[in-house]
Amino acid sequence: MSHAEIERRLLAGTVGGTRYDFIVTGPLFIADAVTPSFLIPATTPVTRIWGTVGRMPQGTTKANSEIRIDVVYDGDVIATVLIDQDSTDYQSLEIDGAALGQLAKDKYLDLNITHVGDVVPGSDLKVYIEV
């Protein structure tokens, strides 16, 4: 779904399971704002957040075999998505959005990758924020 369609549905009040999809193709790397930012077109609650990878990270220890992704809202980290060797189906656990509150209109969502595997970083990341 395009950003324009998300905005149209939010403004019309017909969201019904809309989500923001953040996609990083290829090998992962540590960086801030790794995808284009999403501008929130209308105030809306978060339902859930989760992520997937195409290739799992590998490392010299369990701690070095994980991908950590911070979900940043208006400059503040609101959630951290973790994908590690214990993740099933190349997917993180879901984060319940109920505790995150509302996303306000005209604020931005970003992703920061803060950790990758030290042997194989992992690749083809997708983080979903369902509103």
A tleap script that builds the chain and sets N, CA, C and O, in Angstrom:
source leaprc.protein.ff14SB
mol = sequence {
  NMET SER HIE ALA GLU ILE GLU ARG ARG LEU
  LEU ALA GLY THR VAL GLY GLY THR ARG TYR
  ASP PHE ILE VAL THR GLY PRO LEU PHE ILE
  ALA ASP ALA VAL THR PRO SER PHE LEU ILE
  PRO ALA THR THR PRO VAL THR ARG ILE TRP
  GLY THR VAL GLY ARG MET PRO GLN GLY THR
  THR LYS ALA ASN SER GLU ILE ARG ILE ASP
  VAL VAL TYR ASP GLY ASP VAL ILE ALA THR
  VAL LEU ILE ASP GLN ASP SER THR ASP TYR
  GLN SER LEU GLU ILE ASP GLY ALA ALA LEU
  GLY GLN LEU ALA LYS ASP LYS TYR LEU ASP
  LEU ASN ILE THR HIE VAL GLY ASP VAL VAL
  PRO GLY SER ASP LEU LYS VAL TYR ILE GLU
  CVAL
}
set mol.1.N position { 0.843 -1.168 0.000 }
set mol.1.CA position { 0.000 0.000 0.000 }
set mol.1.C position { 0.893 1.237 0.000 }
set mol.1.O position { 1.853 1.308 0.767 }
set mol.2.N position { 0.591 2.192 -0.837 }
set mol.2.CA position { 1.403 3.396 -0.941 }
set mol.2.C position { 1.170 4.328 0.240 }
set mol.2.O position { 0.161 4.233 0.938 }
set mol.3.N position { 2.129 5.233 0.450 }
set mol.3.CA position { 1.985 6.219 1.523 }
set mol.3.C position { 0.755 7.090 1.275 }
set mol.3.O position { 0.064 7.459 2.225 }
set mol.4.N position { 0.472 7.420 0.022 }
set mol.4.CA position { -0.709 8.230 -0.311 }
set mol.4.C position { -2.002 7.507 0.069 }
set mol.4.O position { -2.946 8.130 0.555 }
set mol.5.N position { -2.041 6.186 -0.155 }
set mol.5.CA position { -3.232 5.409 0.204 }
set mol.5.C position { -3.395 5.332 1.713 }
set mol.5.O position { -4.509 5.440 2.226 }
set mol.6.N position { -2.287 5.145 2.429 }
set mol.6.CA position { -2.345 5.147 3.896 }
set mol.6.C position { -2.895 6.478 4.387 }
set mol.6.O position { -3.781 6.515 5.241 }
set mol.7.N position { -2.367 7.566 3.844 }
set mol.7.CA position { -2.829 8.899 4.249 }
set mol.7.C position { -4.313 9.081 3.951 }
set mol.7.O position { -5.057 9.597 4.784 }
set mol.8.N position { -4.746 8.657 2.758 }
set mol.8.CA position { -6.155 8.792 2.387 }
set mol.8.C position { -7.042 8.043 3.374 }
set mol.8.O position { -8.053 8.579 3.826 }
set mol.9.N position { -6.674 6.809 3.712 }
set mol.9.CA position { -7.482 6.009 4.637 }
set mol.9.C position { -7.479 6.590 6.054 }
set mol.9.O position { -8.508 6.604 6.729 }
set mol.10.N position { -6.318 7.066 6.493 }
set mol.10.CA position { -6.261 7.656 7.833 }
set mol.10.C position { -7.139 8.901 7.919 }
set mol.10.O position { -7.877 9.086 8.887 }
set mol.11.N position { -7.052 9.738 6.913 }
set mol.11.CA position { -7.848 10.966 6.917 }
set mol.11.C position { -9.340 10.677 6.794 }
set mol.11.O position { -10.171 11.419 7.317 }
set mol.12.N position { -9.669 9.589 6.094 }
set mol.12.CA position { -11.073 9.217 5.933 }
set mol.12.C position { -11.596 8.418 7.129 }
set mol.12.O position { -12.797 8.169 7.236 }
set mol.13.N position { -10.691 8.018 8.027 }
set mol.13.CA position { -11.108 7.233 9.186 }
set mol.13.C position { -11.401 5.789 8.860 }
set mol.13.O position { -12.111 5.119 9.610 }
set mol.14.N position { -10.865 5.290 7.744 }
set mol.14.CA position { -11.118 3.904 7.330 }
set mol.14.C position { -9.829 3.101 7.320 }
set mol.14.O position { -9.582 2.340 6.385 }
set mol.15.N position { -9.014 3.257 8.335 }
set mol.15.CA position { -7.699 2.632 8.355 }
set mol.15.C position { -7.787 1.126 8.216 }
set mol.15.O position { -7.262 0.570 7.251 }
set mol.16.N position { -8.435 0.453 9.149 }
set mol.16.CA position { -8.688 -0.979 9.053 }
set mol.16.C position { -7.477 -1.846 8.798 }
set mol.16.O position { -7.448 -2.565 7.799 }
set mol.17.N position { -6.473 -1.809 9.663 }
set mol.17.CA position { -5.336 -2.702 9.537 }
set mol.17.C position { -4.217 -2.176 8.667 }
set mol.17.O position { -3.432 -2.966 8.143 }
set mol.18.N position { -4.120 -0.897 8.500 }
set mol.18.CA position { -3.034 -0.306 7.733 }
set mol.18.C position { -1.722 -0.520 8.468 }
set mol.18.O position { -1.703 -0.589 9.697 }
set mol.19.N position { -0.620 -0.626 7.724 }
set mol.19.CA position { 0.676 -0.737 8.369 }
set mol.19.C position { 1.727 0.003 7.561 }
set mol.19.O position { 1.599 0.206 6.354 }
set mol.20.N position { 2.777 0.397 8.280 }
set mol.20.CA position { 3.957 1.003 7.666 }
set mol.20.C position { 4.983 -0.110 7.503 }
set mol.20.O position { 5.296 -0.811 8.465 }
set mol.21.N position { 5.506 -0.276 6.297 }
set mol.21.CA position { 6.497 -1.304 6.007 }
set mol.21.C position { 7.849 -0.641 5.763 }
set mol.21.O position { 8.018 0.110 4.802 }
set mol.22.N position { 8.805 -0.925 6.637 }
set mol.22.CA position { 10.175 -0.450 6.472 }
set mol.22.C position { 10.986 -1.604 5.907 }
set mol.22.O position { 10.997 -2.687 6.492 }
set mol.23.N position { 11.672 -1.398 4.777 }
set mol.23.CA position { 12.371 -2.484 4.091 }
set mol.23.C position { 13.819 -2.080 3.823 }
set mol.23.O position { 14.092 -1.022 3.256 }
set mol.24.N position { 14.743 -2.950 4.246 }
set mol.24.CA position { 16.171 -2.767 3.981 }
set mol.24.C position { 16.623 -4.009 3.224 }
set mol.24.O position { 16.635 -5.102 3.791 }
set mol.25.N position { 16.994 -3.865 1.961 }
set mol.25.CA position { 17.417 -5.009 1.164 }
set mol.25.C position { 18.928 -5.190 1.246 }
set mol.25.O position { 19.677 -4.230 1.427 }
set mol.26.N position { 19.357 -6.439 1.109 }
set mol.26.CA position { 20.782 -6.750 1.133 }
set mol.26.C position { 21.307 -6.921 2.551 }
set mol.26.O position { 20.534 -6.937 3.509 }
set mol.27.N position { 22.632 -7.050 2.680 }
set mol.27.CA position { 23.253 -7.224 3.991 }
set mol.27.C position { 22.958 -6.023 4.903 }
set mol.27.O position { 22.921 -4.878 4.455 }
set mol.28.N position { 22.754 -6.315 6.178 }
set mol.28.CA position { 22.420 -5.265 7.132 }
set mol.28.C position { 23.674 -4.606 7.690 }
set mol.28.O position { 24.765 -5.174 7.641 }
set mol.29.N position { 23.504 -3.421 8.210 }
set mol.29.CA position { 24.602 -2.617 8.736 }
set mol.29.C position { 24.065 -1.725 9.843 }
set mol.29.O position { 22.869 -1.438 9.887 }
set mol.30.N position { 24.928 -1.292 10.722 }
set mol.30.CA position { 24.534 -0.410 11.816 }
set mol.30.C position { 24.440 1.008 11.283 }
set mol.30.O position { 25.400 1.532 10.719 }
set mol.31.N position { 23.274 1.633 11.465 }
set mol.31.CA position { 23.071 2.996 10.988 }
set mol.31.C position { 21.765 3.544 11.538 }
set mol.31.O position { 20.862 2.791 11.902 }
set mol.32.N position { 21.681 4.858 11.590 }
set mol.32.CA position { 20.435 5.533 11.944 }
set mol.32.C position { 19.663 5.854 10.674 }
set mol.32.O position { 20.245 6.052 9.607 }
set mol.33.N position { 18.349 5.902 10.807 }
set mol.33.CA position { 17.464 6.271 9.691 }
set mol.33.C position { 17.819 5.481 8.426 }
set mol.33.O position { 18.156 6.060 7.393 }
set mol.34.N position { 17.737 4.158 8.524 }
set mol.34.CA position { 18.171 3.285 7.427 }
set mol.34.C position { 17.186 3.216 6.262 }
set mol.34.O position { 17.510 2.674 5.205 }
set mol.35.N position { 15.996 3.758 6.450 }
set mol.35.CA position { 15.001 3.822 5.379 }
set mol.35.C position { 14.443 5.242 5.343 }
set mol.35.O position { 14.673 6.013 6.274 }
set mol.36.N position { 13.726 5.596 4.301 }
set mol.36.CA position { 13.057 6.893 4.321 }
set mol.36.C position { 12.074 6.972 5.499 }
set mol.36.O position { 11.445 5.977 5.860 }
set mol.37.N position { 11.953 8.140 6.078 }
set mol.37.CA position { 11.026 8.355 7.196 }
set mol.37.C position { 9.585 8.305 6.705 }
set mol.37.O position { 9.295 8.617 5.550 }
set mol.38.N position { 8.685 7.904 7.607 }
set mol.38.CA position { 7.258 7.991 7.331 }
set mol.38.C position { 6.696 9.153 8.124 }
set mol.38.O position { 6.908 9.244 9.333 }
set mol.39.N position { 5.982 10.041 7.452 }
set mol.39.CA position { 5.275 11.136 8.102 }
set mol.39.C position { 3.878 10.637 8.442 }
set mol.39.O position { 3.157 10.158 7.567 }
set mol.40.N position { 3.496 10.747 9.711 }
set mol.40.CA position { 2.178 10.286 10.146 }
set mol.40.C position { 1.137 11.312 9.686 }
set mol.40.O position { 1.188 12.461 10.125 }
set mol.41.N position { 0.194 10.930 8.812 }
set mol.41.CA position { -0.765 11.890 8.265 }
set mol.41.C position { -1.928 12.219 9.196 }
set mol.41.O position { -2.575 13.253 9.024 }
set mol.42.N position { -2.206 11.364 10.177 }
set mol.42.CA position { -3.310 11.607 11.108 }
set mol.42.C position { -3.020 10.844 12.396 }
set mol.42.O position { -2.365 9.802 12.366 }
set mol.43.N position { -3.497 11.351 13.515 }
set mol.43.CA position { -3.293 10.684 14.795 }
set mol.43.C position { -3.942 9.306 14.773 }
set mol.43.O position { -5.097 9.156 14.376 }
set mol.44.N position { -3.176 8.295 15.207 }
set mol.44.CA position { -3.645 6.916 15.154 }
set mol.44.C position { -2.919 6.075 16.205 }
set mol.44.O position { -1.759 6.355 16.509 }
set mol.45.N position { -3.566 5.059 16.764 }
set mol.45.CA position { -2.877 4.174 17.714 }
set mol.45.C position { -2.045 3.118 16.991 }
set mol.45.O position { -2.322 2.774 15.842 }
set mol.46.N position { -1.025 2.610 17.674 }
set mol.46.CA position { -0.233 1.497 17.162 }
set mol.46.C position { -0.898 0.205 17.632 }
set mol.46.O position { -1.268 0.090 18.800 }
set mol.47.N position { -1.052 -0.764 16.734 }
set mol.47.CA position { -1.612 -2.061 17.085 }
set mol.47.C position { -0.501 -3.034 17.467 }
set mol.47.O position { -0.551 -3.659 18.526 }
set mol.48.N position { 0.506 -3.159 16.593 }
set mol.48.CA position { 1.623 -4.067 16.868 }
set mol.48.C position { 2.801 -3.735 15.973 }
set mol.48.O position { 2.655 -3.067 14.948 }
set mol.49.N position { 3.987 -4.219 16.381 }
set mol.49.CA position { 5.228 -4.025 15.634 }
set mol.49.C position { 5.953 -5.366 15.598 }
set mol.49.O position { 6.003 -6.067 16.609 }
set mol.50.N position { 6.511 -5.729 14.454 }
set mol.50.CA position { 7.326 -6.937 14.341 }
set mol.50.C position { 8.245 -6.824 13.140 }
set mol.50.O position { 8.080 -5.942 12.297 }
set mol.51.N position { 9.218 -7.728 13.071 }
set mol.51.CA position { 10.160 -7.693 11.963 }
set mol.51.C position { 10.496 -9.080 11.463 }
set mol.51.O position { 10.289 -10.073 12.161 }
set mol.52.N position { 11.018 -9.141 10.239 }
set mol.52.CA position { 11.478 -10.388 9.627 }
set mol.52.C position { 12.790 -10.121 8.901 }
set mol.52.O position { 13.111 -8.981 8.567 }
set mol.53.N position { 13.539 -11.190 8.666 }
set mol.53.CA position { 14.751 -11.095 7.857 }
set mol.53.C position { 14.762 -12.212 6.829 }
set mol.53.O position { 14.135 -13.255 7.018 }
set mol.54.N position { 15.480 -11.983 5.739 }
set mol.54.CA position { 15.645 -13.020 4.727 }
set mol.54.C position { 16.766 -13.980 5.082 }
set mol.54.O position { 16.725 -15.156 4.720 }
set mol.55.N position { 17.775 -13.473 5.798 }
set mol.55.CA position { 18.884 -14.310 6.265 }
set mol.55.C position { 19.154 -13.968 7.717 }
set mol.55.O position { 19.306 -12.799 8.073 }
set mol.56.N position { 19.214 -14.994 8.552 }
set mol.56.CA position { 19.437 -14.807 9.978 }
set mol.56.C position { 20.868 -14.347 10.246 }
set mol.56.O position { 21.787 -14.682 9.499 }
set mol.57.N position { 21.047 -13.578 11.316 }
set mol.57.CA position { 22.402 -13.186 11.697 }
set mol.57.C position { 23.136 -14.362 12.333 }
set mol.57.O position { 22.516 -15.271 12.885 }
set mol.58.N position { 24.457 -14.332 12.249 }
set mol.58.CA position { 25.296 -15.319 12.922 }
set mol.58.C position { 26.431 -14.580 13.604 }
set mol.58.O position { 26.906 -13.556 13.114 }
set mol.59.N position { 26.865 -15.113 14.750 }
set mol.59.CA position { 27.939 -14.465 15.469 }
set mol.59.C position { 28.760 -15.420 16.289 }
set mol.59.O position { 28.464 -16.612 16.371 }
set mol.60.N position { 29.801 -14.883 16.899 }
set mol.60.CA position { 30.718 -15.682 17.707 }
set mol.60.C position { 30.114 -16.054 19.053 }
set mol.60.O position { 30.563 -17.012 19.681 }
set mol.61.N position { 29.100 -15.314 19.511 }
set mol.61.CA position { 28.365 -15.626 20.738 }
set mol.61.C position { 26.887 -15.373 20.474 }
set mol.61.O position { 26.523 -14.808 19.443 }
set mol.62.N position { 26.040 -15.790 21.405 }
set mol.62.CA position { 24.607 -15.540 21.235 }
set mol.62.C position { 24.323 -14.038 21.130 }
set mol.62.O position { 23.536 -13.606 20.287 }
set mol.63.N position { 24.969 -13.248 21.991 }
set mol.63.CA position { 24.761 -11.792 21.975 }
set mol.63.C position { 25.219 -11.169 20.661 }
set mol.63.O position { 24.683 -10.148 20.231 }
set mol.64.N position { 26.222 -11.795 20.022 }
set mol.64.CA position { 26.709 -11.277 18.741 }
set mol.64.C position { 25.986 -11.894 17.548 }
set mol.64.O position { 26.377 -11.693 16.398 }
set mol.65.N position { 24.914 -12.657 17.841 }
set mol.65.CA position { 24.133 -13.306 16.782 }
set mol.65.C position { 22.735 -12.720 16.710 }
set mol.65.O position { 21.770 -13.450 16.483 }
set mol.66.N position { 22.611 -11.424 16.899 }
set mol.66.CA position { 21.291 -10.814 16.898 }
set mol.66.C position { 21.286 -9.512 16.107 }
set mol.66.O position { 22.308 -8.857 15.900 }
set mol.67.N position { 20.080 -9.182 15.681 }
set mol.67.CA position { 19.828 -7.891 15.035 }
set mol.67.C position { 18.910 -7.127 15.975 }
set mol.67.O position { 17.869 -7.640 16.387 }
set mol.68.N position { 19.292 -5.905 16.314 }
set mol.68.CA position { 18.448 -5.036 17.137 }
set mol.68.C position { 18.100 -3.796 16.309 }
set mol.68.O position { 18.970 -3.140 15.736 }
set mol.69.N position { 16.816 -3.505 16.267 }
set mol.69.CA position { 16.315 -2.382 15.479 }
set mol.69.C position { 15.480 -1.491 16.394 }
set mol.69.O position { 14.514 -1.952 17.003 }
set mol.70.N position { 15.847 -0.228 16.490 }
set mol.70.CA position { 15.055 0.722 17.265 }
set mol.70.C position { 14.028 1.382 16.360 }
set mol.70.O position { 14.359 1.870 15.279 }
set mol.71.N position { 12.784 1.393 16.810 }
set mol.71.CA position { 11.723 2.129 16.134 }
set mol.71.C position { 11.692 3.512 16.785 }
set mol.71.O position { 11.470 3.643 17.989 }
set mol.72.N position { 11.917 4.525 15.976 }
set mol.72.CA position { 12.049 5.891 16.480 }
set mol.72.C position { 10.838 6.717 16.045 }
set mol.72.O position { 10.496 6.783 14.864 }
set mol.73.N position { 10.205 7.341 17.030 }
set mol.73.CA position { 9.033 8.186 16.784 }
set mol.73.C position { 9.325 9.582 17.302 }
set mol.73.O position { 9.548 9.775 18.498 }
set mol.74.N position { 9.323 10.545 16.411 }
set mol.74.CA position { 9.568 11.944 16.777 }
set mol.74.C position { 10.873 12.096 17.568 }
set mol.74.O position { 10.949 12.885 18.510 }
set mol.75.N position { 11.900 11.328 17.171 }
set mol.75.CA position { 13.212 11.438 17.793 }
set mol.75.C position { 13.450 10.550 19.001 }
set mol.75.O position { 14.574 10.485 19.499 }
set mol.76.N position { 12.417 9.860 19.488 }
set mol.76.CA position { 12.551 8.999 20.664 }
set mol.76.C position { 12.314 7.537 20.295 }
set mol.76.O position { 11.444 7.229 19.481 }
set mol.77.N position { 13.091 6.639 20.896 }
set mol.77.CA position { 12.903 5.204 20.679 }
set mol.77.C position { 11.635 4.774 21.415 }
set mol.77.O position { 11.514 4.970 22.625 }
set mol.78.N position { 10.695 4.190 20.679 }
set mol.78.CA position { 9.457 3.714 21.305 }
set mol.78.C position { 9.411 2.198 21.423 }
set mol.78.O position { 8.611 1.662 22.190 }
set mol.79.N position { 10.266 1.495 20.666 }
set mol.79.CA position { 10.289 0.033 20.728 }
set mol.79.C position { 11.600 -0.461 20.122 }
set mol.79.O position { 12.197 0.201 19.274 }
set mol.80.N position { 12.035 -1.636 20.573 }
set mol.80.CA position { 13.202 -2.287 19.989 }
set mol.80.C position { 12.796 -3.674 19.512 }
set mol.80.O position { 12.311 -4.499 20.287 }
set mol.81.N position { 13.004 -3.914 18.228 }
set mol.81.CA position { 12.696 -5.207 17.606 }
set mol.81.C position { 13.975 -6.039 17.670 }
set mol.81.O position { 15.050 -5.556 17.314 }
set mol.82.N position { 13.859 -7.293 18.125 }
set mol.82.CA position { 15.008 -8.182 18.264 }
set mol.82.C position { 14.788 -9.441 17.431 }
set mol.82.O position { 13.770 -10.121 17.560 }
set mol.83.N position { 15.758 -9.734 16.578 }
set mol.83.CA position { 15.763 -10.984 15.813 }
set mol.83.C position { 17.091 -11.662 16.122 }
set mol.83.O position { 18.155 -11.108 15.846 }
set mol.84.N position { 17.028 -12.877 16.702 }
set mol.84.CA position { 18.251 -13.580 17.068 }
set mol.84.C position { 18.148 -15.053 16.721 }
set mol.84.O position { 17.181 -15.487 16.094 }
set mol.85.N position { 19.152 -15.824 17.133 }
set mol.85.CA position { 19.191 -17.245 16.769 }
set mol.85.C position { 18.026 -18.033 17.341 }
set mol.85.O position { 17.753 -19.142 16.882 }
set mol.86.N position { 17.329 -17.484 18.338 }
set mol.86.CA position { 16.160 -18.166 18.896 }
set mol.86.C position { 14.865 -17.805 18.167 }
set mol.86.O position { 13.818 -18.394 18.437 }
set mol.87.N position { 14.930 -16.851 17.254 }
set mol.87.CA position { 13.739 -16.437 16.511 }
set mol.87.C position { 13.295 -17.561 15.580 }
set mol.87.O position { 14.113 -18.200 14.919 }
set mol.88.N position { 11.997 -17.785 15.543 }
set mol.88.CA position { 11.470 -18.820 14.657 }
set mol.88.C position { 10.945 -18.192 13.376 }
set mol.88.O position { 10.441 -17.068 13.376 }
set mol.89.N position { 11.070 -18.927 12.304 }
set mol.89.CA position { 10.584 -18.471 10.999 }
set mol.89.C position { 11.167 -17.119 10.586 }
set mol.89.O position { 10.511 -16.345 9.889 }
set mol.90.N position { 12.400 -16.835 11.017 }
set mol.90.CA position { 13.088 -15.602 10.626 }
set mol.90.C position { 12.321 -14.349 11.074 }
set mol.90.O position { 12.394 -13.304 10.427 }
set mol.91.N position { 11.601 -14.463 12.163 }
set mol.91.CA position { 10.715 -13.379 12.609 }
set mol.91.C position { 10.954 -13.044 14.081 }
set mol.91.O position { 11.263 -13.920 14.889 }
set mol.92.N position { 10.806 -11.766 14.411 }
set mol.92.CA position { 10.892 -11.330 15.802 }
set mol.92.C position { 9.598 -11.666 16.527 }
set mol.92.O position { 8.605 -12.055 15.912 }
set mol.93.N position { 9.627 -11.508 17.836 }
set mol.93.CA position { 8.385 -11.536 18.593 }
set mol.93.C position { 7.612 -10.258 18.293 }
set mol.93.O position { 8.205 -9.230 17.964 }
set mol.94.N position { 6.302 -10.322 18.405 }
set mol.94.CA position { 5.488 -9.125 18.187 }
set mol.94.C position { 5.532 -8.239 19.423 }
set mol.94.O position { 5.552 -8.726 20.554 }
set mol.95.N position { 5.547 -6.946 19.192 }
set mol.95.CA position { 5.465 -5.961 20.262 }
set mol.95.C position { 4.047 -5.425 20.269 }
set mol.95.O position { 3.564 -4.917 19.256 }
set mol.96.N position { 3.378 -5.537 21.407 }
set mol.96.CA position { 2.008 -5.048 21.540 }
set mol.96.C position { 2.017 -3.528 21.536 }
set mol.96.O position { 2.705 -2.905 22.344 }
set mol.97.N position { 1.264 -2.939 20.639 }
set mol.97.CA position { 1.233 -1.488 20.510 }
set mol.97.C position { 0.390 -0.774 21.547 }
set mol.97.O position { 0.450 0.452 21.643 }
set mol.98.N position { -0.398 -1.509 22.330 }
set mol.98.CA position { -1.299 -0.872 23.297 }
set mol.98.C position { -0.564 0.038 24.268 }
set mol.98.O position { -1.081 1.092 24.636 }
set mol.99.N position { 0.624 -0.349 24.684 }
set mol.99.CA position { 1.389 0.455 25.650 }
set mol.99.C position { 2.101 1.634 24.994 }
set mol.99.O position { 2.638 2.495 25.691 }
set mol.100.N position { 2.110 1.682 23.676 }
set mol.100.CA position { 2.841 2.732 22.972 }
set mol.100.C position { 2.023 4.003 22.764 }
set mol.100.O position { 2.578 5.055 22.448 }
set mol.101.N position { 0.720 3.912 22.939 }
set mol.101.CA position { -0.129 5.091 22.796 }
set mol.101.C position { -0.374 5.471 21.349 }
set mol.101.O position { -0.275 4.646 20.441 }
set mol.102.N position { -0.692 6.730 21.159 }
set mol.102.CA position { -1.047 7.253 19.837 }
set mol.102.C position { 0.173 7.802 19.106 }
set mol.102.O position { 1.095 8.335 19.724 }
set mol.103.N position { 0.165 7.666 17.795 }
set mol.103.CA position { 1.112 8.364 16.938 }
set mol.103.C position { 0.418 9.636 16.485 }
set mol.103.O position { -0.668 9.578 15.909 }
set mol.104.N position { 1.028 10.778 16.738 }
set mol.104.CA position { 0.402 12.063 16.436 }
set mol.104.C position { 0.652 12.481 14.987 }
set mol.104.O position { 1.666 12.135 14.381 }
set mol.105.N position { -0.287 13.219 14.468 }
set mol.105.CA position { -0.195 13.759 13.114 }
set mol.105.C position { 1.055 14.629 12.977 }
set mol.105.O position { 1.443 15.341 13.903 }
set mol.106.N position { 1.673 14.552 11.800 }
set mol.106.CA position { 2.830 15.360 11.424 }
set mol.106.C position { 4.093 15.048 12.212 }
set mol.106.O position { 4.976 15.897 12.325 }
set mol.107.N position { 4.188 13.841 12.758 }
set mol.107.CA position { 5.417 13.366 13.394 }
set mol.107.C position { 5.997 12.270 12.507 }
set mol.107.O position { 5.301 11.722 11.652 }
set mol.108.N position { 7.276 11.952 12.711 }
set mol.108.CA position { 7.958 10.995 11.843 }
set mol.108.C position { 8.277 9.678 12.545 }
set mol.108.O position { 8.549 9.649 13.745 }
set mol.109.N position { 8.240 8.583 11.770 }
set mol.109.CA position { 8.709 7.272 12.196 }
set mol.109.C position { 9.989 6.956 11.429 }
set mol.109.O position { 10.071 7.185 10.223 }
set mol.110.N position { 10.988 6.428 12.139 }
set mol.110.CA position { 12.255 6.028 11.538 }
set mol.110.C position { 12.709 4.706 12.136 }
set mol.110.O position { 12.167 4.248 13.141 }
set mol.111.N position { 13.710 4.098 11.507 }
set mol.111.CA position { 14.348 2.885 12.022 }
set mol.111.C position { 15.835 3.119 12.157 }
set mol.111.O position { 16.473 3.678 11.265 }
set mol.112.N position { 16.388 2.682 13.293 }
set mol.112.CA position { 17.830 2.656 13.492 }
set mol.112.C position { 18.231 1.203 13.716 }
set mol.112.O position { 17.646 0.529 14.563 }
set mol.113.N position { 19.211 0.712 12.976 }
set mol.113.CA position { 19.757 -0.610 13.239 }
set mol.113.C position { 20.927 -0.399 14.189 }
set mol.113.O position { 21.898 0.277 13.847 }
set mol.114.N position { 20.832 -0.980 15.385 }
set mol.114.CA position { 21.845 -0.739 16.413 }
set mol.114.C position { 22.789 -1.913 16.622 }
set mol.114.O position { 23.821 -1.762 17.276 }
set mol.115.N position { 22.454 -3.088 16.076 }
set mol.115.CA position { 23.326 -4.254 16.228 }
set mol.115.C position { 23.028 -5.250 15.121 }
set mol.115.O position { 21.871 -5.455 14.753 }
set mol.116.N position { 24.083 -5.871 14.592 }
set mol.116.CA position { 23.942 -6.948 13.607 }
set mol.116.C position { 24.885 -8.081 13.999 }
set mol.116.O position { 25.749 -7.896 14.856 }
set mol.117.N position { 24.731 -9.247 13.385 }
set mol.117.CA position { 25.620 -10.373 13.667 }
set mol.117.C position { 27.062 -10.016 13.330 }
set mol.117.O position { 27.320 -9.317 12.351 }
set mol.118.N position { 28.013 -10.504 14.155 }
set mol.118.CA position { 29.417 -10.142 13.903 }
set mol.118.C position { 30.124 -11.066 12.908 }
set mol.118.O position { 31.226 -10.749 12.460 }
set mol.119.N position { 29.514 -12.202 12.554 }
set mol.119.CA position { 30.060 -13.076 11.514 }
set mol.119.C position { 29.249 -12.893 10.229 }
set mol.119.O position { 29.805 -12.608 9.168 }
set mol.120.N position { 27.939 -13.057 10.336 }
set mol.120.CA position { 27.001 -12.782 9.239 }
set mol.120.C position { 26.006 -11.760 9.787 }
set mol.120.O position { 25.310 -12.044 10.762 }
set mol.121.N position { 25.925 -10.573 9.177 }
set mol.121.CA position { 25.085 -9.522 9.758 }
set mol.121.C position { 23.584 -9.780 9.654 }
set mol.121.O position { 22.800 -9.167 10.378 }
set mol.122.N position { 23.182 -10.675 8.766 }
set mol.122.CA position { 21.766 -10.834 8.443 }
set mol.122.C position { 21.462 -9.975 7.224 }
set mol.122.O position { 22.242 -9.096 6.858 }
set mol.123.N position { 20.321 -10.240 6.603 }
set mol.123.CA position { 19.994 -9.462 5.400 }
set mol.123.C position { 18.491 -9.391 5.191 }
set mol.123.O position { 17.712 -10.138 5.782 }
set mol.124.N position { 18.122 -8.464 4.328 }
set mol.124.CA position { 16.745 -8.315 3.840 }
set mol.124.C position { 15.747 -8.167 4.989 }
set mol.124.O position { 14.886 -9.018 5.209 }
set mol.125.N position { 15.894 -7.069 5.704 }
set mol.125.CA position { 15.075 -6.754 6.868 }
set mol.125.C position { 13.763 -6.104 6.460 }
set mol.125.O position { 13.717 -5.258 5.567 }
set mol.126.N position { 12.698 -6.521 7.138 }
set mol.126.CA position { 11.399 -5.852 7.008 }
set mol.126.C position { 10.869 -5.641 8.413 }
set mol.126.O position { 10.798 -6.584 9.200 }
set mol.127.N position { 10.496 -4.407 8.733 }
set mol.127.CA position { 9.866 -4.096 10.017 }
set mol.127.C position { 8.491 -3.527 9.700 }
set mol.127.O position { 8.344 -2.633 8.867 }
set mol.128.N position { 7.490 -4.067 10.384 }
set mol.128.CA position { 6.090 -3.686 10.149 }
set mol.128.C position { 5.538 -2.991 11.376 }
set mol.128.O position { 5.677 -3.477 12.499 }
set mol.129.N position { 4.910 -1.851 11.151 }
set mol.129.CA position { 4.224 -1.131 12.221 }
set mol.129.C position { 2.761 -1.045 11.809 }
set mol.129.O position { 2.399 -0.304 10.895 }
set mol.130.N position { 1.933 -1.814 12.497 }
set mol.130.CA position { 0.515 -1.877 12.165 }
set mol.130.C position { -0.233 -0.863 13.019 }
set mol.130.O position { -0.071 -0.804 14.238 }
set mol.131.N position { -1.053 -0.069 12.346 }
set mol.131.CA position { -1.855 0.946 13.039 }
set mol.131.C position { -3.317 0.679 12.816 }
set mol.131.O position { -4.163 1.420 13.315 }
savepdb mol mol.pdb
quit
